[in-house]
Amino acid sequence: MAGILNKLRNLDAYPKINEDFYSRTLSGGVITLVSSVVMFLLFFSELRLYLHTVTETKLIVDTSRGETLRINFDVTFPALACSILSVDAMDISGELHLDVKHDIIKRRLDSNGNIIEARQDGIGATKIEKPLQQHGGRLEHNETYCGSCYGAQAEEHDCCNSCEDVREAYRKKGWGVTNPDLIDQCKREGFLQRVKDEEGEGCNIYGFLEVNKVAGNFHFAPGKSFHQGGVHVHDLLAFQKDSFNISHKINRLTYGDYFPGVVNPLDKVEWSQDTPNAMYQYFIKVVPTVYTDIRGHTIQSNQFSVTEHVKSSEAGQLQSLPGVFFFYDLSPIKVTFTEEHISFLHFLTNVCAIVGGVFTVSGIIDAFIYHGQKAIKKKMEIGPTLPINPCTLPTRSRLFPRRFQTSLFGIALPRRFRFASDSESWIAASKEI
């Protein structure tokens, strides 16, 4: 047993030194204090990193199919009334969402940006005062009202009881309302008068769209929209205006739900229109994103990048439809963010590296300072070396034995420096030099 213990003792890589042989210095104390502070700061930083989560990012190919894309928006038009503003969406698959009203709220704003009224959509409620019936006569007492659609009804017995119904029927037919005063419902409701009354007002429109997960666009533009001959058309004649101020501020625009760290580049973007008409275009690249938090909860969302373009035109020269257009396309690459903790073994390894590294470096610095001071002190104790003046030396017989006549401390001297028998010989030897 004793032999085994002795063998284990011989394996000791940390031999102990008696404390009597220790030499403690002021510089060593300062280095110890500084290294301890550095070691503590590095340990605290590593502990914070261990306690907090880190996010790992990966890029994979998006293999999802048949999904939908949710577009959340909140846009303010300070000089465009809610009564003439509409929202449309379409994609490359041919699906159209014209004059979207569901899940969208419009808020009328005064010139100072204060909210006047919030409503779903439309101009207002129908006022029935002996209106024109579908058969051509006026509404009589105890008779059910069924307004005329002016030839735009899809079925024979369809009724258009409001100006909005007539405009919607015209839109489905691909027709435009040239003069609202010629339509009984619009005239009774004061459509044009209401549009004039809202002149100078703004509109805040917010909500969301649920579209196919394919490339497409959605836009905000004045007038009812319809398709005519395969062309997307907006009916602007009903408003009897030749210019529209499309200045706008995008309060929020997201493709999907919020997740930590997301940056939406169009949030708080604002454009002011300098020309009578303008078409604002935003070309957006949508990147599918999956975010998984530390608890395993997954958020399916999207990020996007954007470029902008503006087309301007003068009054009465509508070369393009005035409005704000968002053209989006999907990236084939999906980004995944995963929250996770650093493993305890990784934390322990880093702590050991900090302690060992600081201890080793401080030891090297201390040894350098200690040996440097010791060498300087020894040099100062020896003192400076004085030159030898041969003229002041005694004769050879009194200073050196004969064996040192031709050498000085074992070093051979040139002949002219060899010792003579008296001081005059030293002087003669000096003259030979």
ABEGO torsion letter per residue (X at the ends): XAAAAAAAAAABABBBBBAAABBBBAAAAAAAAAAAAAAAAAAAAAAAAAABBBBBBBBBBBABBGBBBBBBBBBBBAABBAAABBBBBBBAAGBBBBGBABGBBBBBBBAAGBBABBBABEAEBBBBBGBBBAAGBBBBBGBBBBBBAGGABABAABBBABAAAAAAAAAAAGBBBABAAABAAAAAAGAAAAAAAABGBBBBBBEBBBBBBBBBBBBBBBEBBBBBGGBBBBBAAAAGBABBBABBBBABBBBEBBBBGBBBAABGBBBBBABABBBBBBBBBBBBBBBBBAAGBBBBBBBBBBBBBBBBBBBGBBABBBEBBBBBBBBABBBBBBBBBBBAAAAAAAAAAAAAAAAAAAAAAAAAAAAAAAAAAAAAAAEBBBBBBAAABBBAAAABBAAAAABBGGBBBBAAABBBABAAAAAAAAAAX
